[in-house]
């Protein structure tokens, strides 16, 4: 049983209008569909956003008992559902639940927002994170969740910062990383592709990456090195109220232009000057101008396939949990292993800055 694509990522939000404004105004998404009680969405209101191949579904619960309302009460705005495309939702549901996924919603036949036949089921994974299993004839990037109505005239931007989703990073409780990796391997048929251990003066983390065979579904999983000094991963777990998605990495073809545009509404983690002073001695001569990277706080790494450029926003979340990564791959397949400590320490400094 293979899951080769992410159909959409659903975020539960306290106010869908405010959240939609944030994503369209600051991250370059455009509204492509919307729905509510008047379109058949009972007890909730949703907006579907798109940029490149990535679709974000923002959902606000309108009733106290709605699952979106319950999620927001426990965690604040955040990713609840990473919906996976499958060719056979009935077989997929049976396969993953027999292997240990928690059954939350058995396969239901219905119609998507464009009237096409579809099947949808839902299973639980870690914490309150779920995977919907979607079977539909719509092309990837064209599926409309049930009850959604296309916007008449989606706003087209002159420059879209991002081309799609690269990965979603998930924070886990200490001591659960290996079991979660085995879960995704055994239940969903993913494979582990990368592994990193980060030590800082105060804390550290273990990280392993699981990917679908297509590599289009990519989940870096990370846990604190110790319960006694859980560091920024432990701080996320405390603020979020358990495991969950810490950041979305958004793929760009022009990270310098992307960051310059995003700086109008977002701030980015500060990178110490010493990082850039050591960069060429670590990587060798660079085939691009280092000054814009230094100015914008963009990190650089290389693997055997190519070069990776990445940077990270400060969290605009009220709980200082969810944030975003801009990533440009020049043939690289890794995740910036040499940069992970710099990122880890930058997030720790940012938590300290907010608490001060």
C-alpha positions, -999 to +999 in steps of 0.1 A: +000+000+000+017+032-012+009+069-004+027+090-028+013+125-025-001+150+001-036+160-011-038+190+013-027+201+048-055+212+071-049+237+099-076+242+126-078+279+134-097+301+159-108+326+132-107+315+096-109+351+082-079+363+103-059+331+095-067+334+058-055+370+058-022+360+074-014+333+048-025+354+018-010+387+031+023+373+045+031+341+027+017+346-008-011+321-008-043+327-028-079+318-019-092+292-043-123+279-025-144+285+006-173+268+024-195+270+055-230+259+067-245+275+036-225+251+013-230+220+034-202+223+060-221+216+092-207+234+122-176+248+105-162+273+080-133+266+058-111+284+033-089+266+008-056+283-001-031+273-028+005+282-038+022+261-064+013+225-057+005+230-020-030+233-008-038+245+028-072+240+042-080+264+070-110+253+092-128+271+120-152+252+142-185+271+147-197+248+175-180+239+208-180+202+201-166+204+165-133+187+162-117+219+149-129+238+180-116+210+203-082+211+185-078+248+188-088+248+225-060+222+232-033+235+209-041+268+194-040+272+156-021+243+140-018+214+116-043+187+125-046+167+092-019+158+066-043+143+040-027+115+019-038+105-016-045+069-023-059+049-052-081+027-029-093+043+003-111+011+015-080-011+011-057+016+025-079+021+056-080-017+062-042-020+057-031+008+080-056+001+108-046-036+108-010-025+113-017-001+142-032+032+130-061+044+151-094+042+131-112+075+134-135+075+104-143+046+082-143+051+044-173+072+033-184+076-003-193+111-013-187+139-038-159+165-037-166+202-041-166+198-079-191+170-078-166+142-085-170+108-067-146+104-038-139+083-008-124+096+024-113+079+057-093+092+086-068+076+110-049+088+140-011+089+143+008+108+171-009+131+195-039+147+178-023+146+143-044+126+118-041+115+082-072+116+060-070+090+032-084+105+000-095+086-031-106+108-060-102+111-098-092+148-095-056+156-106-032+163-078-037+200-069-073+201-082-092+182-055-119+202-037-128+190-002-166+183+002-186+214+008-161+238-007-171+262-035-145+276-059-138+314-055-151+332-086-118+352-092-088+340-072-062+368-069-032+361-090+001+375-076+029+388-099+054+367-078+045+336-058+072+330-032+068+293-031+064+264-055+050+238-031+056+219+002+090+204+009+084+188+043+066+191+077+087+188+109+070+170+138+081+174+175+077+142+196+078+134+233+112+122+246+118+085+240+092+081+213+112+088+181+122+053+173+087+039+179+072+067+156+097+059+128+088+022+131+051+032+130+054+051+097+076+023+082+053-005+092+019+012+088+024+035+059+053+019+041+076+049+045+114+046+048+139+064+070+162+085+049+182+107+072+193+109+108+208+137+129+218+142+166+223+178+178+240+188+210+241+224+223+254+238+256+220+236+271+201+207+254+198+189+221+177+166+200+175+134+180+160+137+145+151+111+119+133+117+086+107+093+071+096+096+035+072+079+011+088+059-016+080+088-040+098+112-015+069+136-020+056+130+015+085+139+039+082+141+077+113+150+098+106+137+133+124+151+163+126+145+201+145+161+229+178+143+239+167+142+275+137+148+297+158+168+322+169+194+296+143+192+268+153+225+252+133+241+224+117+208+214+104+204+250+093+241+249+072+234+218+057+204+234+048+224+265+033+253+246+015+232+220+002+207+246+019+176+232+033+164+199+026+181+167+038+199+136+064+225+145+071+240+111+062+237+074+090+239+050+080+257+018+099+251-014+111+282-034+131+286-066+145+320-056+151+321-018+166+356-019+137+371-037+113+351-016+127+363+017+129+399+005+092+397-003+082+380+030+102+404+051+074+430+045+052+410+068+073+385+087+105+385+107+132+358+105+154+341+130+187+359+136+219+340+125+252+350+142+278+367+119+303+339+129+282+314+109+291+332+076+327+338+086+332+300+088+310+292+058+336+290+030+361+271+051+334+245+058+319+243+023+347+256+000+343+283-026+307+292-032+293+298-067+270+327-056+272+360-038+274+355+000+263+390+009+226+386+003+226+354+023+244+371+052+220+401+050+189+379+050+200+352+074+200+324+048+218+292+057+238+271+033+247+234+032+259+208+007+254+171+003+267+147-023+239+158-047+240+196-045+235+227-025+207+236+000+197+271+011+172+276+039+160+302+064+133+302+091+106+327+102+100+337+138+068+323+150+038+346+147+017+321+167+002+334+200+018+304+217+051+308+198+048+273+183+042+270+145+067+287+122+078+283+086+110+275+066+118+288+032+140+262+014+157+262-020+172+230-034+199+231-060+198+193-065+204+187-028+184+159-012+193+165+025+179+187+052+208+210+060+225+187+085+253+211+091+228+239+097+206+221+122+226+232+152+225+268+140+187+265+136+183+248+170+202+275+188+184+302+169+150+289+180+162+286+216+174+322+215+140+333+201+122+315+229+145+333+254+138+366+236+100+362+239+102+352+276+125+381+285 
